[in-house]
């Protein structure tokens, strides 16, 4: 029986964390020649992470989103695997969460579901109380939102390198669970590159076992040196509270969203209108695919750029814009990076035939809620050509 992914509703809204696997590695040394054996050296571990927390915590703030119209609150995702968690006790219409200061000019990033329906947003600044924050923009595809504080401006967090993380690295979550400000929890990186969870349209999550609870949404995941490696987003839980399986948006993707919203007010992504899966041995065997690797097209949306380019379900895209395609996320990133209105060459396999075509990208449609959207989802679980998960390109 599968375990539910849970959006944590912090007094009405609040997303916090998802599914996991923890890998333990035991290193045994070979006996040395002679009566004694020598253990393999182990890297020194810090006795405390206080310096890392001291460096990062001032940049993690508590936020409040005030609503006056209850019906304006976005519904939680439609699939039955998502359930409302017991809400944090808060005044009616008040949503609590966390935000992280990411620039010296007062930009903050948080979870979009915390502020999407807010009539007003407040940020609690130490020694200043709650001050108003302006909503700069929202990116529903990643559940991220950007806010701005005119004054005062707390220090910006240092941005780390999530692409350097390895499974087993120590990470710490900083946020405001249950209204307990600047709470810190410790864990490790449990997995990298988690996709096909159905949480957001664009997925590439860091998975961690650091405790994340209602109120942690929008808070920071930092490395052992205090640098930001991600924004806490969702959990997988039977109870609605932390069970050691949490999902985090990597900081490099976060900062691309922040920069785009700060510049344009939104994120413009290329799109051609297909669903895709990474080609694996099962798909290759079942459908007689000869391509050694690539993105297996599971669906083509009617009247989309892909349909106009005669791309068909069952095709395997192996090259896009002269770059090899090894997986569906690789294809998705290539299409996103192309932006809108650009014609790009594609190479693909159709059965035993290798073909080429050109497709003109369009602007990726915006979703209207955080629910599953048929335009982005392979949503027919009974058909191996259409499996759940968000790999839309």
C-alpha positions as CSV (number, residue, x, y, z in Angstrom):
1,X,0.0,0.0,0.0
2,X,1.5,3.3,-1.0
3,X,2.0,6.1,1.5
4,X,0.4,9.5,1.0
5,X,2.2,12.6,0.0
6,X,0.9,15.3,2.2
7,X,0.5,19.1,1.8
8,X,0.8,20.5,5.3
9,X,-1.9,23.1,5.8
10,X,-0.6,25.7,8.2
11,X,-3.8,27.3,9.4
12,X,-5.3,26.9,5.9
13,X,-2.3,26.7,3.7
14,X,1.2,25.2,4.0
15,X,3.1,22.6,2.0
16,X,5.9,20.7,3.7
17,X,7.7,17.6,2.6
18,X,7.8,14.1,0.8
19,X,9.2,10.4,0.2
20,X,12.5,8.8,1.1
21,X,15.3,6.4,1.0
22,X,18.3,6.5,3.3
23,X,21.4,4.7,2.3
24,X,23.8,3.5,4.9
25,X,27.4,2.6,3.9
26,X,29.5,0.5,6.2
27,X,33.2,0.5,5.3
28,X,35.2,-2.5,6.5
29,X,39.0,-2.4,6.3
30,X,41.0,-5.3,5.0
31,X,43.2,-7.0,7.6
32,X,46.7,-5.7,7.5
33,X,49.6,-8.1,7.0
34,X,50.6,-9.0,10.5
35,X,48.8,-9.5,13.9
36,X,46.9,-6.2,13.8
37,X,44.5,-4.5,11.4
38,X,44.2,-0.8,10.6
39,X,40.9,0.9,10.1
40,X,40.3,3.1,7.0
41,X,40.6,6.8,8.0
42,X,37.3,8.6,8.4
43,X,36.8,12.3,7.7
44,X,36.6,14.5,10.8
45,X,33.1,15.4,11.7
46,X,32.3,18.7,13.4
47,X,31.3,18.4,17.0
48,X,28.6,21.0,16.5
49,X,26.8,22.8,13.7
50,X,26.3,25.9,15.8
51,X,28.5,28.0,13.5
52,X,26.4,27.0,10.4
53,X,23.2,27.8,12.1
54,X,24.5,31.1,13.4
55,X,25.5,32.0,9.9
56,X,22.1,31.1,8.3
57,X,19.4,31.6,10.9
58,X,19.2,35.4,10.7
59,X,18.1,35.1,7.1
60,X,15.1,32.8,7.9
61,X,12.0,34.7,8.9
62,X,8.5,33.9,9.9
63,X,5.8,35.1,7.5
64,X,2.0,35.5,7.8
65,X,-0.4,35.5,4.9
66,X,-3.8,37.1,5.7
67,X,-7.0,36.1,3.9
68,X,-10.4,37.6,4.0
69,X,-12.1,35.3,1.5
70,X,-11.9,31.6,2.5
71,X,-13.2,30.6,-0.9
72,X,-10.1,32.1,-2.5
73,X,-7.8,29.5,-0.9
74,X,-6.3,27.1,-3.6
75,X,-7.5,23.5,-3.0
76,X,-4.9,20.9,-2.1
77,X,-3.9,18.6,-5.0
78,X,-6.8,16.5,-6.4
79,X,-5.3,12.9,-6.2
80,X,-6.5,11.0,-3.2
81,X,-2.9,10.4,-2.1
82,X,-2.9,14.0,-0.8
83,X,-4.7,14.6,2.4
84,X,-5.1,17.7,4.6
85,X,-3.0,17.5,7.8
86,X,-4.4,18.8,11.1
87,X,-3.9,22.6,10.9
88,X,-1.6,24.6,13.1
89,X,-3.7,26.6,15.6
90,X,-3.8,30.1,14.2
91,X,-6.5,32.8,13.8
92,X,-9.0,32.2,11.0
93,X,-7.7,33.3,7.7
94,X,-4.1,33.5,8.9
95,X,-1.4,31.3,7.2
96,X,1.9,30.8,8.9
97,X,5.2,29.7,7.2
98,X,8.8,30.6,6.6
99,X,10.7,32.7,4.1
100,X,14.4,33.1,3.3
101,X,16.2,36.4,2.6
102,X,18.2,35.7,-0.6
103,X,19.5,39.2,-1.7
104,X,20.9,42.3,-0.1
105,X,18.1,44.4,-1.8
106,X,15.4,42.8,0.3
107,X,14.2,39.8,-1.8
108,X,12.8,36.9,0.0
109,X,11.7,33.5,-1.3
110,X,9.0,31.3,0.2
111,X,6.4,28.7,-0.8
112,X,3.8,30.0,-3.3
113,X,0.9,28.1,-1.6
114,X,1.5,30.2,1.6
115,X,0.8,33.5,-0.2
116,X,-1.1,32.8,-3.4
117,X,-4.4,33.8,-1.9
118,X,-3.2,36.3,0.7
119,X,-4.7,39.8,0.8
120,X,-1.7,41.0,2.8
121,X,1.7,39.4,3.7
122,X,3.6,40.2,6.9
123,X,7.1,39.3,7.8
124,X,8.4,39.2,11.3
125,X,11.7,40.9,11.6
126,X,13.7,40.6,14.8
127,X,13.5,43.7,17.0
128,X,11.1,45.3,14.4
129,X,8.0,43.2,14.8
130,X,5.8,42.3,11.8
131,X,6.3,44.5,8.7
132,X,4.5,44.5,5.4
133,X,6.1,42.6,2.4
134,X,5.2,43.1,-1.2
135,X,4.5,40.1,-3.4
136,X,6.8,40.4,-6.5
137,X,5.6,37.3,-8.2
138,X,4.6,33.6,-8.0
139,X,5.8,30.6,-10.0
140,X,3.2,27.8,-9.5
141,X,5.3,25.3,-11.5
142,X,7.8,25.1,-8.7
143,X,5.6,26.4,-5.8
144,X,7.9,29.3,-5.2
145,X,7.0,33.0,-4.6
146,X,9.2,36.0,-4.3
147,X,8.6,38.8,-1.8
148,X,10.3,42.2,-1.2
149,X,11.0,44.0,2.0
150,X,11.7,47.7,1.6
151,X,13.0,48.2,5.1
152,X,14.4,46.9,7.4
153,X,16.5,44.4,5.4
154,X,17.9,41.4,7.3
155,X,21.1,39.8,6.0
156,X,20.9,37.6,2.9
157,X,21.7,34.0,3.2
158,X,24.8,32.6,1.4
159,X,23.8,30.5,-1.5
160,X,25.3,27.0,-1.7
161,X,25.8,24.4,-4.4
162,X,23.1,21.8,-4.4
163,X,24.7,20.2,-7.5
164,X,27.7,19.2,-5.2
165,X,25.5,17.4,-2.7
166,X,25.9,13.7,-2.2
167,X,23.6,11.2,-0.6
168,X,24.7,11.0,3.0
169,X,25.7,14.7,3.3
170,X,24.6,16.4,6.5
171,X,21.9,19.1,6.1
172,X,19.9,21.2,8.5
173,X,16.4,22.6,8.1
174,X,15.6,26.0,9.6
175,X,12.0,27.3,9.8
176,X,9.1,28.0,12.1
177,X,7.2,24.7,12.7
178,X,4.0,25.2,14.7
179,X,5.0,28.9,15.1
180,X,8.2,28.0,17.0
181,X,10.5,30.5,15.3
182,X,13.9,29.5,14.0
183,X,13.7,25.8,14.9
184,X,16.6,23.7,13.6
185,X,16.5,20.0,12.7
186,X,19.3,17.8,11.5
187,X,19.3,15.1,8.9
188,X,21.1,13.9,5.8
189,X,20.5,14.0,2.1
190,X,18.5,10.9,1.5
191,X,18.2,11.1,-2.3
192,X,18.7,13.5,-5.1
193,X,16.8,14.3,-8.3
194,X,13.4,13.0,-7.0
195,X,10.8,13.4,-9.8
196,X,7.3,12.0,-10.7
197,X,5.8,12.7,-7.3
198,X,3.0,14.8,-8.6
199,X,3.7,17.7,-6.2
200,X,4.5,20.4,-8.7
201,X,4.7,20.7,-12.5
202,X,8.5,20.9,-12.5
203,X,10.2,18.5,-10.1
204,X,13.8,17.8,-9.2
205,X,13.7,17.5,-5.4
206,X,16.4,16.9,-2.8
207,X,15.0,14.4,-0.4
208,X,16.0,14.6,3.3
209,X,15.1,13.0,6.6
210,X,15.5,16.3,8.5
211,X,12.3,16.9,10.4
212,X,10.0,19.3,8.5
213,X,6.5,20.1,9.9
214,X,3.7,22.6,9.4
215,X,5.3,26.0,9.4
216,X,8.6,24.8,7.8
217,X,7.2,25.6,4.3
218,X,9.3,28.1,2.6
219,X,12.2,27.7,5.1
220,X,15.8,26.9,4.5
221,X,17.7,23.7,4.0
222,X,21.4,24.5,4.6
223,X,24.6,22.5,4.3
224,X,27.1,21.9,7.1
225,X,28.7,25.3,6.4
226,X,25.5,27.3,6.6
227,X,24.9,27.8,2.9
228,X,21.4,27.5,1.4
229,X,21.0,24.4,-0.7
230,X,17.2,24.4,-0.9
231,X,13.7,25.6,0.1
232,X,11.6,23.1,2.1
233,X,8.5,22.2,0.3
234,X,6.6,18.9,1.0
235,X,6.6,15.7,3.1
236,X,5.4,12.2,2.6
237,X,3.5,11.2,5.7
238,X,0.6,9.1,7.0
239,X,0.1,11.4,10.0
240,X,0.5,14.8,8.3
241,X,3.6,15.4,10.4
242,X,7.3,14.6,9.8
243,X,8.1,11.0,9.4
244,X,11.6,11.5,7.9
245,X,10.7,11.9,4.3
246,X,10.9,15.5,3.1
247,X,11.3,17.2,-0.3
248,X,13.2,20.4,-1.0
249,X,13.5,22.6,-4.1
250,X,17.3,22.9,-4.9
251,X,18.8,26.4,-4.4
252,X,20.1,26.7,-8.0
253,X,16.6,26.3,-9.4
254,X,15.2,28.6,-6.6
255,X,17.6,31.4,-7.6
256,X,16.8,31.1,-11.3
257,X,13.1,31.6,-10.4
258,X,14.0,34.5,-8.1
259,X,16.1,36.2,-10.8
260,X,13.4,35.7,-13.5
261,X,10.6,37.0,-11.3
262,X,12.7,40.0,-10.1
263,X,13.4,40.9,-13.7
264,X,10.1,40.1,-15.5
265,X,7.5,39.5,-12.7
266,X,7.1,35.9,-13.9
267,X,9.1,32.9,-15.2
268,X,8.9,32.3,-19.0
269,X,9.6,28.7,-19.9
270,X,9.7,27.0,-23.3
271,X,7.1,24.2,-23.9
272,X,6.2,21.9,-26.8
273,X,3.3,20.0,-25.3
274,X,4.4,16.4,-24.6
275,X,4.6,14.0,-21.7
276,X,7.7,11.9,-21.5
277,X,9.4,9.2,-19.5
278,X,13.1,8.3,-19.3
279,X,13.6,5.3,-21.6
280,X,14.3,2.2,-19.6
281,X,14.7,-1.5,-20.4
282,X,11.1,-2.3,-19.8
283,X,9.8,0.3,-22.1
284,X,12.4,-0.6,-24.8
285,X,11.4,-4.3,-24.6
286,X,7.7,-3.7,-24.5
287,X,7.5,-1.2,-27.4
288,X,10.4,-2.6,-29.5
289,X,12.5,0.6,-29.2
290,X,15.9,0.5,-30.7
291,X,17.3,3.7,-29.2
292,X,19.8,3.0,-26.4
293,X,18.7,6.0,-24.3
294,X,16.4,9.1,-24.5
295,X,13.1,10.5,-23.6
296,X,10.1,8.2,-24.4
297,X,7.1,10.3,-25.5
298,X,4.0,9.1,-23.7
299,X,1.6,11.7,-25.0
300,X,1.3,14.6,-27.3
301,X,-1.2,17.3,-26.5
302,X,-3.6,18.2,-29.3
303,X,-2.8,21.4,-31.3
304,X,0.6,21.7,-29.4
305,X,3.9,22.6,-31.1
306,X,4.9,18.9,-30.8
307,X,1.7,17.9,-32.7
308,X,2.5,20.4,-35.4
309,X,6.0,18.9,-35.7
310,X,4.5,15.4,-36.1
311,X,5.9,14.0,-32.9
312,X,4.0,11.0,-31.8
313,X,3.5,8.9,-28.6
314,X,6.0,6.1,-28.7
315,X,8.8,8.2,-30.3
316,X,12.1,8.4,-28.4
317,X,13.8,11.8,-28.5
318,X,17.6,11.4,-28.4
319,X,18.8,14.8,-29.3
320,X,17.5,18.4,-28.9
321,X,19.2,21.5,-30.2
322,X,22.3,19.4,-31.0
323,X,22.5,18.2,-27.3
324,X,22.2,14.5,-26.5
325,X,19.0,13.6,-24.5
326,X,19.6,10.9,-21.9
327,X,16.4,11.3,-19.9
328,X,13.0,13.1,-19.7
329,X,14.4,15.7,-17.2
330,X,17.2,16.4,-19.6
331,X,14.7,17.0,-22.4
332,X,12.5,19.1,-20.2
333,X,15.4,21.4,-19.1
334,X,16.5,21.8,-22.8
335,X,13.0,22.9,-23.8
336,X,12.6,25.2,-20.8
337,X,16.0,26.8,-21.5
338,X,15.0,27.4,-25.2
339,X,12.3,29.8,-24.1
340,X,9.3,30.7,-26.3
341,X,9.3,31.2,-30.1
342,X,12.5,29.4,-30.9
343,X,12.7,26.7,-33.5
344,X,14.9,23.8,-32.4
345,X,16.0,20.7,-34.2
346,X,15.1,17.3,-32.7
347,X,16.4,13.8,-33.5
348,X,14.2,10.8,-32.6
349,X,13.7,7.1,-33.1
350,X,10.3,5.9,-34.3
351,X,10.5,2.1,-34.1
352,X,13.6,1.1,-36.1
353,X,13.7,4.4,-38.0
354,X,15.8,7.4,-37.1
355,X,14.1,10.7,-37.9
356,X,14.7,14.4,-37.6
357,X,12.2,17.3,-37.2
358,X,12.1,20.9,-36.0
359,X,9.7,22.2,-33.4
360,X,8.9,25.8,-32.5
361,X,8.6,26.3,-28.8
362,X,5.7,28.0,-27.2
363,X,5.3,29.6,-23.8
364,X,4.6,27.0,-21.1
365,X,1.0,27.4,-20.0
366,X,0.5,28.6,-16.5
367,X,-1.4,26.3,-14.1
368,X,-4.2,27.9,-12.1
369,X,-3.7,25.8,-8.9
370,X,-1.3,23.4,-7.3
371,X,-3.4,20.5,-8.4
372,X,-2.5,18.0,-11.0
373,X,-2.9,19.5,-14.5
374,X,-3.7,17.3,-17.5
375,X,-1.6,19.4,-19.7
376,X,1.5,18.4,-17.8
377,X,0.8,14.9,-16.4
378,X,0.9,11.4,-17.8
379,X,-2.3,10.6,-16.0
380,X,-3.6,7.2,-17.2
381,X,-2.2,4.8,-14.7
382,X,-3.7,1.7,-16.4
383,X,-1.8,2.4,-19.7
384,X,2.0,1.9,-19.7
385,X,2.2,4.8,-22.2
386,X,0.7,7.1,-19.6
387,X,1.9,6.8,-16.1
388,X,1.5,9.2,-13.2
389,X,4.1,11.9,-12.7
390,X,4.9,15.3,-14.0
391,X,7.3,15.1,-16.8
392,X,5.6,17.6,-19.2
393,X,7.8,19.4,-21.6
